[in-house]
Amino acid sequence: MNSLQVQAQSGPQIPLWDKIPGEIKTFDYREKVDVSYTEGIQSVSMVTIPTIMVFRPQETKSNGASVIILPGGGYQHLAINKEGFKVAEWFNSLGITAFVLKYRLPSDLIMTDKKIGPLQDAQQAVRYVRENAAKWNIDPKKIGVLGFSAGGHLASTIATHYDDKVYETTSKVSARPDFSLLIYPVISMQNDITHKGSQISLLGEHPSPELIDFYSNEKRVTAQTPPTFLIHATDDTVVLPENSINYYLALKKNGVSAEMHIYEKGGHGFGLGVEDTSKHWTRDCEEWLKAQGLIKQ
């Protein structure tokens, strides 16, 4: 299977671009999909055409809020089922419209600058959803991002680099998310706490200290960074909890509304959570969304 043959509940994939910025055409670089016979599509890699997939709640339940979901996978693949489709369905149960972003993964084979490829797609996704908010009956001032693992790095990147000019656009619409939800996220590119695979995928084998600092998002927080909900597990040895902790401290220092939950157990990559103390994160997230006025009490 060479292309992602999946449709969301309310329609097919929507391509983000008429012309993909900084694209290099590589004939033998084609999208790959891993499929389970029991659960269907599990992950996708070598993305060439970034898309959003729309999941809409029942019309009577819709509350106007929306979330763009960024699956993780170390900037090597996208865990698009566990950290995408299933999460979108959960948001729908809360009355939130969800968009699963199938973003391009950093590659010198298809990008003139792989460092900014994923951010280009994330910025464009926020702008596209905001520009078309009326079509989906959503509030253009209640558009958030959710990122898992390396998708959390991308989500925190757009939360802190939303004004970076990474492609030419005539759009006057802001790419700033109104809130962010970061789930066992990679935040930092600092060598002592980063996820090395994500760092190498995005920045290369030997990034400069300046480049590491630029994409260490705990160092990019300002008073304009969106309100943020963070979770991590203490026993996560893949992406250390210091990623979330340091970002939370930067948010606090800059007066940004933030809430962080560090669970004792859960490890890494638990998605919506099925066991251990981290299984309650969706409940905690729902309470935070209520407190932010994004869903009804």
HUVENFEN-V485214 format. One line per field, one symbol per residue. ss: DSSP state (H for helix, E for strand, L for the rest). psi: psi as a letter, one per 40 degrees, with the letter a starting at -180 (. if undefined). burial: # if it has 24 or more other C-alpha atoms within 12 Angstrom, else .. Layout:
ss: ???
psi: ???
burial: ???
This chain:
ss: LLLLLLLELLELLEELLLLLLLELLLLLLLLEEEEELLLEEEEEELLLLLEEEEELLLLLLLLLLEEEEELLLLLLLELLHHHHHHHHHHHHHLLLEEEEEELLLLLLLLELLHHHHHHHHHHHHHHHHHHLHHHHLLLLLLEEEEEELHHHHHHHHHHHLLLLLLLLLLLLLLLLLLEEEEELLLLLLLLLLLLHHHHHHHHLLLLLHHHHHHLLHHHLLLLLLLEEEEEEELLLLLLLLHHHHHHHHHHHHLLLLEEEEEELLLLLLLLLLLLLHHHHHHHHHHHHHHHLLLLLL
psi: heiggihideiaihhdidhhifhhhhdehihihhhhddeahdiiifhdgiiihhhhiideeheeiihhhgiafffdihgecdfcdddddddddeehhihhhgiiihhedehdgededddddddddddddddfdddefiheefhiihhhbddddddddddefdehgeihiehehiehieiihhhfihdiehddeihdddddddeidgiiddddddegedeehieehiihhiiihdehedhieddddddddddddefhhihhhhididbifebeheaideeedddddddddddeedii.
burial: ..##.#.#....#####..####.......####......#################....###############################################.##.##################..#..############################..##......##################.###########.......##.#########..##########.#.##############....########.#########...######.###.##..#.##..
